[in-house]
Amino acid sequence: MPFVINTHLLGIKKETTPYTKESLVASDFNIRFYDVEFNTDVSNHAVKSLLGNMMTIPDVKGKASGTCTFSFDLTPKAIGSEDTPPVWSKILTSCGANETIYAGVGVGYTQGINSLCSPVTIEYRDLTCDNNTQKIQSISGATGNIVITLDENNGRLKGVCTFVGALEDESEATGVSIITGITTTDSEAPESFSAYSMTFGGDSRVVDGFEFDFGNTNNLIADNENASGHRGSFIGDQEPKVTTAPLMQTNSEEANLKIFESYKKGLTGALAIAHTSSTTLSPVTFTFPVAQVETANNGDRENLRTREVVFKVLDADTLDAWEILQGAKV
């Protein structure tokens, strides 16, 4: 029975005991993913035989890992109350974010050292055309990196993720229907992120989209006691950056901190992106207390001059280096 590509499923579950594979249930398939790919990497040890025929003998298989890439929408609409974590919270925490609940008003995610080893188990399922068989590939102990991108053409705020973990044995389930944890509220169309503001150094910037890259380096953990040769992965380094292209401004329009001056002299300033809409239960905001212009090249947006800027997100002393906030703080 053939497997149909457009009926595949992806589920993610936070591991209760880090680096211990979880069994996924319907409620773990609760995010609408797209642009999904699941790739494997099994090391080979190949040698030539000495039989006078130039042929090789069977390879010895070594360590096995898997990489899963996917995208999803970070809808600004909270599920439930303002302090209810969004369904995508498990993705942010497994990408190195700390979660803080602000009772009654919001949920915050910040850069955190204590979330470098918060792995998940990921299952990728292909379904046969009669929906009677599911082929299951999975990785465990998986951590990832996320690039949050605002598509300037349609206001879609999405996360583009890459996760790496220990490759598990392939399995198959028969006689089961499509499993899904999508609720009626979850399935609502994501609200456009088109109404938002951006400031740098206290000056308003006119932009048309942005990209926030967590900048994680995910390293595999070798483990001889694991059948795959890996325990999973962890976040070994972080270099967060924000990329955008504001319109070039006059000196009076950027009176507090000029982008080119920050670039040439190494000056720093606070960077903030705030979504505002009367129809959202919980607006989403991004704050970076200390940012520095790494590059500032001239650009073109429909015959208007822009600055193509990459901001380095820097240490903020007693403040969090960055925060994603749903709703508000106490």
N, C-alpha and C positions, 0 to 999 in steps of 0.2 A: 504494500500500500504506500503510495508516494506521500511525502511530507510537503506541506504547503508553506511557503516562506512567509506569506503575509498573515499567518495565524500564529506566529511564534509568540512566546510569553517570556517575560523577565521578572524575576522576583528577588528581593533583597531582604535579608534578616540580620539584625545585629546579633553577634554571638554573645550569649550569656556568659560563657567562659571563653575569654579571648583565645583564639587559635584552636577552638573545638568546633567542628562542623555542626551546623544546625540543620534540622529537617524543616523544610518550608511548608506552610499551609496556605489556604486561600487568602487570608488576611495579609500575607506578606507580598502578594501581587497587587499592591494598592496604588501604584503610580503608573501613569500613562507614559511609557517610554517610547522613543522613536530613534531612528538611525542607530540601531543596535548591531554590534558585531561581537562575536566570541571567537577568539583565536587561541591556539595552543602552541606550546613550545616544549618539546621533549628532546633532551640532548642525546646525541648518538656518538658511540665510539666505534668507528669503522676501521678495519685493518685489511690489508691485502693478504691473500693466501700465498703460500710458496708452493704452488702446484703446477707452475709453468703455464697457466692460462690467463693471467692478469685479472682474475675475478676476485671479488671480495667474499669474505665469509660473513655470516649474519652479524648485524650490528648488535652491540650491547647498549640497551637503553638506560639512560641515567635520570637526572632530575627532571621533573615535569611541573610546568607552571602554566597558567592561563591568564589571558588579558581580555577584559570585557570593556568595550566602549559603548556609550549610550548618551542620549540627550533626553531632557524632560523639561517641563515648564515650571518655573517658580511662580506660581500664581500668587498675587498679593492678597487673594481672598482667603482668610483663615477658615479652618473647619472647626466650628463651634465658637468658643469665646476667644477673646484676644490673646489669652495666655495659653491657648491650646497649641502645642507644637504642630507645625504643618507636617503632612505626610512625608515630605522630603527631608525631614530633620535627620533621619538615620544616614542619609547620604552625606550631609555636611559634617556630622560627627565622625564618620569614618574617613573624612578628608581632613581631619585635624582640628575641627572646630569644637569649642566648649559650648554647651547649651546652658542658658540661664533663664529660669522662669521668673518673670516679674508679675507677681500675683495680681490677677484681675485686669492687667493692662497690656501685657506683651510677652514676647519670647526673643531673647537675644543670642546671637552666635558670634563668638570671638576667637581670635587666634589663640591656641592654647597648647602648651607643652604636654599637659597631661592627657591629650587626646591623640598622641602619636601612634598609639597601639590600641585602637578601637575598631577591630576588624569586623567584617560582615561575611556571611555566606551568600553567594550569588548563584542562582539557578537560571539557566537558559534552556527553554523547552521548545522543541519543534513538534508540530501536531500533524497527524495524517489527515487526509482529506475527509475521512469519515469521522474524525474527531474521536477515534477509539484508542489511539496510541500516542503517547508523548515520549519523545526521546529527550533525555535529560543530561545536559552537561553542566558541570558546576566547578566553582573555585571556592576555597575556604581560606580563612585568615586573610581576607582581602582588604587592603586599604587603597585609597585612590587620590586623584587630583581632580579638581573641578575648575572649569573656566566659565564664569557667569557672564553671559553675553546679552546685550540688548540689541535686537535686530532693528535697525533704524527704519526699515521699510514697513514693518507691520506692528511694531510695539511689543513684540514677543520677547519676554524676559526668560531666557532658558539657561540651563546648566548643561555643559558638555563635559562628560566625565570619562576618565580612564582608570580602571581598577586592575590590580594585579594580585594574584594569590596562588596558593597551592592547587594544582590540578587534581581533581577527584576522578574516580572511575566513572565511566559513562553508565547510565542506567536507563530503564524503560518502565513506563507505567501504562497499563492497558485497562480498558473498560472504564475510563474516567472522562468526565466532561471538562471543558475549559474551566480552569479555576481562576477566580478573580476576586480581589478584595476591594474593587472600585465601588464606592458608594454613590448614591445619587448626587450628594453634595460635591464629592470629589470629581465627578464627571462633568461639572459645569465648565464651560469654555473659559480659559484663562483671561483675566481682564488685561487690557492693553496697558503697557507701562509708558504710554506716550506722554502722559502729563507728569513731568518730573523736573527737578532743578539740579544744577551742579554748581558748586562753588569751589574755588581754590584760593587760599590766602584771604578769604573774605570777599573776593570779587566773584560776581556771577559770570558763568561761562555758558556760551551758546553752543551746544553740542548736538550731535545727531547720532546717538548710540554710544556705547562704551563696552569695555571688556575688563572683567576683574578675574585675574588668574591667581589662584592660591599659590601657585609656584612650588608644589610639592614634588620632591624626589622620593619615589617609592622603591625601597630596597627589599629584596627577598631575604628571608632568614633560612639559611641552610640548617637542616635537621636530619641527622642520619636515622632517627627513630621513626620518621614519617615515611610512609610508602612512596610519596611523591618526591622525597628528598628535600622538601621545603616545609617549614612550619606555617608559612604565610608571608606577609610583607609588613613593613612598618614605614613610617614617614621619616626619612633620614635627613632631610633638609627642606627648607622653605625659603622661597624668594618671591613673595607676592608682588604683583604689579598691576597697575591700572592703565589701560590704553584707551585713548579717545582723540577726537579731532575738533577742538573748539574753533570757532571763527576767530580770525586775527582781530585784535581789539586796539583801540587807541589808548594812549597813556592814561587818559582820564577814566576810561572804562575799566582799566586794571590798575587802579591807583595804589592798592595795597601791596600787591605782589605780581610783578610781570613775569609771564611764563618764560620768556627768553632770558630774563635776568636770573631766574631760578636755575635755568639750564646752564648758563655761562659761569655763574658765581657759586653755584651749589647751595643756594638758599632753599629753605624748607617752609612748608605751610600746610595748613589743614585742608583736606580734600573731603567733600561730602556730596552725596547723591541722594536725593529725597524724592520718593514717589508720593504724589498728592492726588487724591480722588475722593469725592464725596460718596461714591458708591461702594468703596471697599470697606470691609469691616476692619482690616488692619493694614495700613500702608507699610511698605517696606522701605527702609532707609539704609544706606551704606555710609559709614564714617571711617576716615583714615586720619587720625590726629596729626601725624607727621609724614608728609610726602615730599618727594624731591623729583624734579624733572630730570629724567635720565637722557632722553632724546627729545628734540623739538625741531622737526623738519617742516618745511613749507608744504602745504597740501592744497587740494582743489576740491570743493564741494559745489558742483553745478555752477562753475565759474565764480565762486566766492573763495577768497583766500582763507585757508585754515592753517592751524598749527597741528601737525601730527605728533601727538605727545605720548610718551611712555612715562608714567610716574612710578618711581620706586616707593614701596610702602616700607617705612622705617620703624625702628624701635621707638616707642612712645613713652619710655620711662615708666611712670606709675599707671599710665593709661593703657588700654588694649591697643595693639598695633592696628587692628581693624575690627569693625563690628557690623554685622548684618542684623537689623532689628525689625521684627514684625510687631507692629503696634507701637507701644511706648514703654518707657522705663518707669519704675516706681518713683 
